[in-house]
Amino acid sequence: MKLFAWLTETFIATFGITRPRPEQEKTAQLIIGGFLLAFILLAGGVIVFLLIAIHLGHAH
């Protein structure tokens, strides 16, 4: 959960959006942090896939 909290704080600081109310903080961390983590993992997966595809393409 600390990862989600850090991702959420980074997102809020970067884009300057309004901070969630204290009672909404856990929900915001789950949603924003979850989407950001999913995006980072997806982007990393695509990059790794493309690098492997390029490497295998040059092997032939």
N, C-alpha and C positions, 0 to 999 in steps of 0.2 A: 504494500500500500504506500510505502514511502516513495517508490518509483513513480506512482501515479500522482502523488502530492508534488513531487519535484517537477514532473512534466507539466502539470497544471499551473504551477507557479511560474515556470518558464514561459508557457504560452500566454498567461495573463500579462506578464511583464513585457513580453515581446510585442504583443498586439495592443496592449493598453485597454483591454476590455474591462468592464465593470466587475469587481470582485463579487463572488456569490455571498449571500448572507450566511452567517455562521451555521444556521440549521440546514442550509443547502450545500455546505462545503463538501461533505462526503459524497453526495450524489454528483456534484460537479467534478470532483476528482475522478470518480469512477468513469463518467462519460467522457470528459475531455482527455484524461490520461489514457483511458482505454483506446479511444480513437487514435490518439497520437502514437501510442505504442504499436497498434496494429498497422498504422501507416508506415512507421519506421521499419517494422519487420517485413512488410510487403515490399517496400522500396529496396531494402537490403536483399531480399530474395530475388527480386527482378535483376538487380545488378549482378549477383552471383550467377544466376542463370545465364545472363548475357555473356559474362566473362567465360564461363564454361563452354558456351556455344561457340564463341569466337575461337577459343583455344582448340576445341575439337575440329572446327572448320579448317584451321590451319594445319592440322595434323595429316590431312589427306592430300 
